[in-house]
Amino acid sequence: LGRCAGTLMQAANSQYGLFAKEVEPGVYAMVGAAAVLAGVCRVTISLVAIMLELTGGMTYILPFMLAVLVAKMVGDRIN
């Protein structure tokens, strides 16, 4: 689902120019994967650290943190 959302955002950005930078669909896929893992396993800080190491930069730490925290809160609320 993350990759599909990233592809849609990339198409919208190329057509309408929504963002200043180019959209990378792979980042959406990684954020979605982190959110699913956080919702299932309920790990937060360690998962963000692992995803940070996978990407190799601090650029994507905020989307990872937000997605992981929201997924954990939703998982805790449902459980």
MARKE-546780 format. One record per residue (C-alpha): x, y, z. Coordinates in Angstrom, 2 decimals. Layout:
BEGIN
> x;y;z
> X;Y;Z
...
//
This chain:
BEGIN
> x;y;z
> 0.00;0.00;0.00
> 2.87;2.37;0.76
> 4.36;1.91;-2.69
> 0.95;2.52;-4.31
> 0.49;5.71;-2.29
> 4.01;6.80;-3.25
> 3.35;6.19;-6.93
> 0.12;8.20;-6.74
> 1.91;11.06;-4.96
> 4.68;10.98;-7.56
> 2.15;11.20;-10.38
> 0.28;14.03;-8.65
> 3.53;15.88;-8.02
> 4.66;15.57;-11.63
> 1.31;16.80;-12.91
> 0.45;19.50;-10.37
> 3.80;20.35;-8.77
> 2.65;19.89;-5.17
> 6.11;19.51;-3.63
> 9.39;21.29;-4.24
> 11.40;18.04;-4.16
> 10.86;14.94;-6.25
> 8.73;12.24;-4.60
> 10.36;8.84;-4.08
> 7.77;6.00;-3.89
> 10.23;3.71;-2.11
> 10.18;5.96;0.94
> 6.42;5.61;1.18
> 6.84;1.83;1.00
> 9.38;1.85;3.85
> 7.20;4.09;6.01
> 4.22;1.82;5.38
> 6.24;-1.29;6.23
> 7.45;0.30;9.45
> 3.89;1.25;10.39
> 2.59;-2.27;9.80
> 5.41;-3.77;11.84
> 4.82;-1.27;14.64
> 1.11;-2.02;14.69
> 1.68;-5.76;14.89
> 4.73;-5.98;17.19
> 4.19;-2.79;19.25
> 7.86;-1.78;19.08
> 8.60;1.90;18.60
> 12.06;3.25;19.34
> 13.96;0.17;18.21
> 11.97;0.01;14.97
> 12.65;3.67;14.19
> 16.36;3.06;14.86
> 16.39;0.05;12.56
> 14.63;1.94;9.75
> 17.00;4.85;10.27
> 19.95;2.51;9.81
> 18.38;1.05;6.67
> 17.94;4.43;5.02
> 21.33;5.72;6.12
> 20.23;9.26;6.87
> 18.30;11.50;9.19
> 16.08;12.85;6.41
> 13.25;10.37;6.90
> 13.23;10.09;10.69
> 10.11;12.25;11.18
> 7.86;10.23;8.82
> 9.09;7.00;10.42
> 8.46;8.30;13.93
> 4.99;9.59;13.14
> 3.91;6.45;11.29
> 5.24;4.15;14.01
> 3.64;6.11;16.84
> 0.25;6.38;15.14
> 0.30;2.67;14.25
> 1.20;1.71;17.83
> -1.56;3.90;19.27
> -4.13;2.43;16.88
> -2.95;-1.10;17.65
> -3.11;-0.45;21.38
> -6.60;1.02;21.05
> -7.89;-1.95;19.03
> -6.29;-4.51;21.31
//
